[in-house]
Amino acid sequence: GTIKEEALNYTPPSSIKNISELQSIDIDIVVFEDQEAEFPYKFIEINDDRYKMPISVLNSLKSILAAKPALKKFKVVKSGKGMDTRYVVIPLE
C-alpha cells in the first residue's frame, strides 16, 4: 500500500511489560514468540499488553508441573536488575 495507507493502518507495538507485574497467571495462557525483535523473546498477551516470559520461568514451571501436574495459576517474583535479574515462580492453585 501507499505510505498513507500504511500510516493509517499502523498499530504501534504494545509496550513490553514484565510477567512479574501480574498478580496471578493462568497456566493455560498461550505463549507467543517475537522473532522479529532485535533479541527474540517469548511473551503472553493480556488486554493488548505484552508480558515477557523469561526462559528461566518456563524451566521453573516445568519442575513445578512435574511435582504438581494440576497447577492452574502461579505468580512470578522478580529480583535484581540487568544480568543479575532472578525470577522465582510461586505456585498459587
N, C-alpha and C positions, 0 to 999 in steps of 0.2 A: 504493500500500500504506500500511499504518499506519506510524507513527513507529518502532514496534518492528521491523517487517519491514524498513524502510529501514535502520535501525541495524544489524540483523543481517547484511544483505546488503552493507553499505557496505564498500568497499575504499578505503583512503586512497590518494591519488595517490602513485606512487613518486617518490622524490626525483629531482631532475633533476641529472645529472652532466654533466661537460664531455667532449666527444669526445676531447680531448687526454689524458684519463686512460687511454685504451685503448692497448695496445702495438701492435695491428695491427687494421685494419678491412677486412673483405671488401667489395669494390666492389659486390657484388650484394645487400647487406642492404637491406631495404625501409625507405624513409623515410616517416615519418608527420608529420602536422601537427596541432598543438593549436590549434584556432580558438577554443576556449572560454577560453583563458588571457587575462589582462589584456593581455599583449603576445604575440600569436600567434607560435609558433616551430615549426621543423621539428626532428625528433628521430629517433633509431634506438633500438630496444629490444634489450637483451641481458640475459638472465637476470632479466627483470622490472624492470630499471633503465632509465630513460630517459637518453639521452646527447644533449645539444643539438647540432644540426648547423647551425653558423653559415652564412649565405648566402655569406660570403667563401670558405668551404671548398668549397662547391659550385662557385663561379666558378673557383677554382684547379684543381679536379678537371677541369672542362670543358677547360681549356687543356692539362692533362697528358694527358687522354684523346685530344685531337687529335693529340698527338705520339706517344702510346703507347696505342693502342686496346686492346691485350691486357692492360692493367693489371688485376691481380687483388686486390692488397692495398696499403694505404697507412697512414700514421700522421699524426697532426697534432701539431704542437708549438705551444704557446700561450705568448705573452709579453705583458707589460704587464697592466694592470688597468683596469676600467671602460671609459671612452671610448677609452683608449689600448691596448686589447687587440688583439693581432695574432695571426693564425694562419698557420703555414707548413705546407703539405702536402708530405709526403715519400713518393714512390713507393717501394714495397718489392719487389713482384714484378710 
